[in-house]
């Protein structure tokens, strides 16, 4: 928590509640995470390490095929988010990649760049009002910078339009 406040102050500049929680609970964030997700403990890999190292560790355990979802929510800078998404795609090619904090410019820019670089193999779904996004693999190649921003119901997958 101290690291977040020290290295990413712009993220929390206008969010007094987040600053307060990070300042007050800095030593117990990991424990809070474990308690909040306890009922899902048979489906999670809680690793207390850097995101990229964690994904590599899970892959190296031979568990890549078991990973169905990668939730991106770490450093919100464009370069870091882009590397998280790229690493998730390499380590877990069959997993759904999603995240929140869509309103952060670094997150949005990284996700949009990754979609543009996919040359139509990915379609972006996002909801500004609900602050989340997910990437869907397209069945049919779409235009190079396919970015879909129309509202969708949470996790409602749509078929790519026939070309």
PAKOLVEX-759913 format. One record per residue (C-alpha): residue number from 0; residue in three letters; x, y, z. Coordinates in steps of 0.05 Angstrom, whole numbers, plus 32768, in hexadecimal, padded with zeros to 4 digits. Layout:
N
SITE  NUM  ala  X  Y  Z;
...
% end
This chain:
163
SITE  0  unk  8000  8000  8000;
SITE  1  unk  8038  8031  8010;
SITE  2  unk  8057  801F  7FCD;
SITE  3  unk  8015  802F  7FA9;
SITE  4  unk  800F  8072  7FCC;
SITE  5  unk  8058  8083  7FBE;
SITE  6  unk  805D  806D  7F76;
SITE  7  unk  8017  807B  7F5B;
SITE  8  unk  7FFF  80B9  7F80;
SITE  9  unk  7FD8  80D3  7F44;
SITE  10  unk  7FAA  8097  7F48;
SITE  11  unk  7F95  80A9  7F8E;
SITE  12  unk  7F99  80F5  7F8B;
SITE  13  unk  7F4D  80FD  7F87;
SITE  14  unk  7F39  80C0  7FAD;
SITE  15  unk  7F3D  80CF  7FF7;
SITE  16  unk  7F1C  808D  800B;
SITE  17  unk  7F50  8064  7FE5;
SITE  18  unk  7F89  808D  8003;
SITE  19  unk  7F6C  8082  8049;
SITE  20  unk  7F64  8037  8040;
SITE  21  unk  7FAA  802F  8024;
SITE  22  unk  7FC8  8059  805B;
SITE  23  unk  7FA2  8037  8094;
SITE  24  unk  7FA4  7FEF  807B;
SITE  25  unk  7FE8  7FEB  805A;
SITE  26  unk  7FFE  7FAF  8082;
SITE  27  unk  7FBF  7F87  8079;
SITE  28  unk  7FAC  7F8F  802F;
SITE  29  unk  7FC4  7F49  801C;
SITE  30  unk  7F9F  7F2A  8057;
SITE  31  unk  7F60  7F51  8044;
SITE  32  unk  7F67  7F36  7FFD;
SITE  33  unk  7F6B  7EEF  8017;
SITE  34  unk  7F2F  7EF7  8045;
SITE  35  unk  7F05  7F18  800E;
SITE  36  unk  7F12  7EDF  7FDE;
SITE  37  unk  7F13  7EA5  8010;
SITE  38  unk  7ED6  7E83  7FF2;
SITE  39  unk  7EFA  7E80  7FAF;
SITE  40  unk  7F3B  7E63  7FCC;
SITE  41  unk  7F38  7E24  7FA3;
SITE  42  unk  7F38  7E4D  7F63;
SITE  43  unk  7F6C  7E82  7F73;
SITE  44  unk  7FB7  7E86  7F72;
SITE  45  unk  7FC6  7EBB  7FA8;
SITE  46  unk  800F  7ECC  7F9E;
SITE  47  unk  802F  7F07  7FC2;
SITE  48  unk  805D  7F1E  7F8B;
SITE  49  unk  8064  7F4B  7F4F;
SITE  50  unk  802D  7F40  7F1B;
SITE  51  unk  805C  7F2A  7EE4;
SITE  52  unk  8082  7EFB  7F12;
SITE  53  unk  8040  7EDF  7F2C;
SITE  54  unk  8025  7ECF  7EE6;
SITE  55  unk  8067  7EAE  7ED4;
SITE  56  unk  8066  7E85  7F14;
SITE  57  unk  801F  7E6B  7F06;
SITE  58  unk  8033  7E5A  7EBF;
SITE  59  unk  8072  7E38  7ED7;
SITE  60  unk  8049  7E0D  7F07;
SITE  61  unk  8027  7DF1  7EC9;
SITE  62  unk  7FE4  7E11  7EDB;
SITE  63  unk  7FDC  7E3D  7E9D;
SITE  64  unk  7FA3  7E13  7E80;
SITE  65  unk  7F7D  7E18  7EC2;
SITE  66  unk  7F7D  7E64  7EC1;
SITE  67  unk  7F3A  7E7D  7EA6;
SITE  68  unk  7F3E  7EC6  7EBA;
SITE  69  unk  7F75  7EF9  7EC5;
SITE  70  unk  7F5E  7F38  7EE9;
SITE  71  unk  7F8E  7F72  7EDC;
SITE  72  unk  7F90  7FA3  7F16;
SITE  73  unk  7FD6  7FB7  7F2A;
SITE  74  unk  8002  7FF1  7F15;
SITE  75  unk  7FD5  8020  7EEC;
SITE  76  unk  800B  803E  7EC0;
SITE  77  unk  8004  8030  7E76;
SITE  78  unk  8045  8009  7E6F;
SITE  79  unk  8037  7FDD  7EAC;
SITE  80  unk  7FEF  7FCD  7E98;
SITE  81  unk  8005  7FBE  7E51;
SITE  82  unk  803B  7F8E  7E6A;
SITE  83  unk  8009  7F6D  7E9A;
SITE  84  unk  7FD8  7F61  7E60;
SITE  85  unk  800E  7F48  7E31;
SITE  86  unk  802A  7F19  7E66;
SITE  87  unk  7FE4  7EFF  7E76;
SITE  88  unk  7FD9  7EF1  7E2C;
SITE  89  unk  801B  7ECB  7E26;
SITE  90  unk  8014  7EA4  7E66;
SITE  91  unk  7FC9  7E95  7E63;
SITE  92  unk  7FB3  7E98  7E1A;
SITE  93  unk  7F6E  7E7A  7E29;
SITE  94  unk  7F5D  7EA6  7E64;
SITE  95  unk  7F2E  7EE1  7E63;
SITE  96  unk  7F54  7F21  7E72;
SITE  97  unk  7F2E  7F58  7E96;
SITE  98  unk  7F37  7F8F  7EC9;
SITE  99  unk  7F1C  7FCE  7EE7;
SITE  100  unk  7F34  8016  7EEE;
SITE  101  unk  7F1F  8024  7EA6;
SITE  102  unk  7F1C  806E  7EB8;
SITE  103  unk  7F68  8071  7EC3;
SITE  104  unk  7F8A  808C  7E84;
SITE  105  unk  7FC3  805A  7E89;
SITE  106  unk  7F95  801E  7E8F;
SITE  107  unk  7F69  8035  7E55;
SITE  108  unk  7FA5  8045  7E28;
SITE  109  unk  7FC6  8002  7E36;
SITE  110  unk  7F88  7FD9  7E2A;
SITE  111  unk  7F77  7FFF  7DEA;
SITE  112  unk  7FBF  7FF8  7DD1;
SITE  113  unk  7FBF  7FAD  7DDE;
SITE  114  unk  7F7D  7FA6  7DB8;
SITE  115  unk  7F99  7FCE  7D7D;
SITE  116  unk  7FD7  7FA3  7D7C;
SITE  117  unk  7FAD  7F64  7D7A;
SITE  118  unk  7F9B  7F73  7D31;
SITE  119  unk  7F52  7F61  7D3B;
SITE  120  unk  7F5C  7F23  7D66;
SITE  121  unk  7F41  7F47  7DA3;
SITE  122  unk  7F03  7F70  7DB0;
SITE  123  unk  7EFF  7FA0  7DEB;
SITE  124  unk  7EC1  7FA6  7E15;
SITE  125  unk  7EBD  7FDD  7E49;
SITE  126  unk  7E8C  8004  7E72;
SITE  127  unk  7EA2  8049  7E88;
SITE  128  unk  7E6B  8050  7EBB;
SITE  129  unk  7E7D  800E  7EDC;
SITE  130  unk  7EC8  8017  7ED4;
SITE  131  unk  7EDA  7FD2  7EB8;
SITE  132  unk  7EF3  7FB2  7E77;
SITE  133  unk  7EFE  7F6D  7E59;
SITE  134  unk  7F1F  7F52  7E1B;
SITE  135  unk  7EFC  7F20  7DEE;
SITE  136  unk  7F1E  7EF6  7DB9;
SITE  137  unk  7EFB  7F01  7D76;
SITE  138  unk  7EE5  7EC7  7D4B;
SITE  139  unk  7EED  7EF0  7D0C;
SITE  140  unk  7F23  7F23  7D01;
SITE  141  unk  7F0A  7F69  7D0F;
SITE  142  unk  7F2A  7FAA  7CF8;
SITE  143  unk  7F70  7FB6  7D14;
SITE  144  unk  7F5B  7FE6  7D4B;
SITE  145  unk  7F1A  7FC5  7D60;
SITE  146  unk  7F03  7FE8  7D9E;
SITE  147  unk  7EBB  7FDD  7DB3;
SITE  148  unk  7EA2  800F  7DE6;
SITE  149  unk  7E57  8005  7DE4;
SITE  150  unk  7E39  7FF0  7E26;
SITE  151  unk  7E31  7FA5  7E33;
SITE  152  unk  7E16  7F7F  7E6D;
SITE  153  unk  7E4D  7F65  7E99;
SITE  154  unk  7E70  7F2A  7E78;
SITE  155  unk  7E3E  7F25  7E40;
SITE  156  unk  7E68  7F0A  7E07;
SITE  157  unk  7E54  7F1D  7DC1;
SITE  158  unk  7E65  7EFB  7D7F;
SITE  159  unk  7E92  7F22  7D4F;
SITE  160  unk  7E6D  7F3C  7D12;
SITE  161  unk  7E78  7F13  7CD3;
SITE  162  unk  7EA4  7F37  7CA1;
% end
